[in-house]
Amino acid sequence: MYIIDNGSVPGNPGTEIDAAPTRGPHPRRPRPAPRHSHLPFPARAGSSVGQSIRLTREGSRVRVPARPFTRHQARRPPLNAIDLAYLLVAGATAPWWARKTRGGWRERFALDLPPPPPNAPRPRVLVHAVSVGEVNAVREFLPLLAERAEVVVAASTDTGIARARELFADRHPVVRYPLDASGAVRRFLDAVRPNAVALVELELWPNFVRECARRSIPIGVVNGRLSDRSFRGYRRIRPFIGPCFRSLAFAGVQDETYAERFRAMGTPPDRVHVTGAMKFDSARVGEPEGADALAREMGIDRARPLIVAGSTGPGEEALLRSACERAFHGDHVQLLCAPRKPERFDEAAAALPGCVRRSQPGARPPTPPRWFLLDTIGELRSAYALADLVVVGRSFFDLYGSDPLEPAALGRPVLIGPRVDDFRSVVETLEHAGAIVRTDRERLGTDLAALLNDAERRAELGRRALACVEANRGASRRNAGLVAAAVGV
């Protein structure tokens, strides 16, 4: 009886085959070794998995070498159970996502990637930042990590990858993060060849995490957060998503509340570390260039108070216009709104009748304008610098807040609504420092008037906001240390 002995494959005791002799002096040739579709390809350097199979003989048995696995033998089925579930969900939600305009589909399926890079003398770390907010958050983190490792930056959304290329393409490769289809994930990892993966804030996808585990690639989270909404959703599917949390090699999270949630989802407690919020590090201090030009070209009167509402969501432009009309008689106070999503620019313009649009510099009303619409990308910081008071949008209706740190780092007084789930840690830190004002739809007009009529309080809020930003820096260095430890540098 011959036994194919996969000594290097855990849990596989071997395959018995008939060893009855045939005519001639040599025993019958053994049947080919079975394919092991669960094994990754290619095997990582230093790993014995997939590299050898032995034919052993005890007593009447013999020991002979076998050929290593080929790519064909290690190939897995084109679809797994997770892929099939994704297809069902995609079919059911097609009327919704088919309306959205997205580019880079070949990149999303990892069909348009550069050839695999050569082996580098330093470990290679893939840093995945989903969209613009996460990309901006790693501006200070990446240079610190690059001191010890080669860095590849990935983003998912069209705006996120555009921002990543703008900020990092001259120093690091920037690639599109793949859809979580098993084939796309394998092609992507074959091309990038990371030694570790750092996910910014969270973004756990089962196929990606499983494939990293198969290849012995440590994967973890930096600047981690798990909002109330996300935590409730993950707990409902914990049998499905729990293995992803348990697989994390490290989790650097923003505060202890998030740390408790990561542990509750199954991340081993010794791998969860409270590192603070990296957004404090990436918040830029100092007046930006271009603010004066923006005011001049849009016709903003620097002698009149200006409220800037940044990253507004559906319904908020009309809410702010109505609040200003009730709180301020005449046209003394100016309002500039900057919608979060470009596809809402026309909708926002309709909510601000007669507004000056940044995208139409030649269209000026005959009388001094009161409403302004920043319908461009990349100028919000300059608009914040012009503000006497900042309102942070996506916080008054059914969305989950926007980042208040950019105006805070400019020393501007900031007002924000009640819905801040996605930025709870940052908002609470500012609140504890007395550096932000919380309001709601009913009190919005009253609070706007109270703040614009109290210059001393506005100045104090601005000073406290800037001091809070400075006092909470350092999370980027702590997160970079976690990633470096995961790759042994």
Beta strands, then each sheet from edge to edge (+ up, - down):
strand 1: 2-5
strand 2: 15-17
strand 3: 54-56
strand 4: 64-65
strand 5: 124-128
strand 6: 150-155
strand 7: 174-176
strand 8: 196-200
strand 9: 219-224
strand 10: 251-253
strand 11: 272-274
strand 12: 306-312
strand 13: 334-339
strand 14: 356-357
strand 15: 371-373
strand 16: 389-392
strand 17: 414-416
strand 18: 437-438
sheet 1: 2+ 1- 3+ 4-
sheet 2: 7+ 6+ 5+ 8+ 9+ 10+ 11+
sheet 3: 14+ 15+ 13+ 12+ 16+ 17+ 18+
end
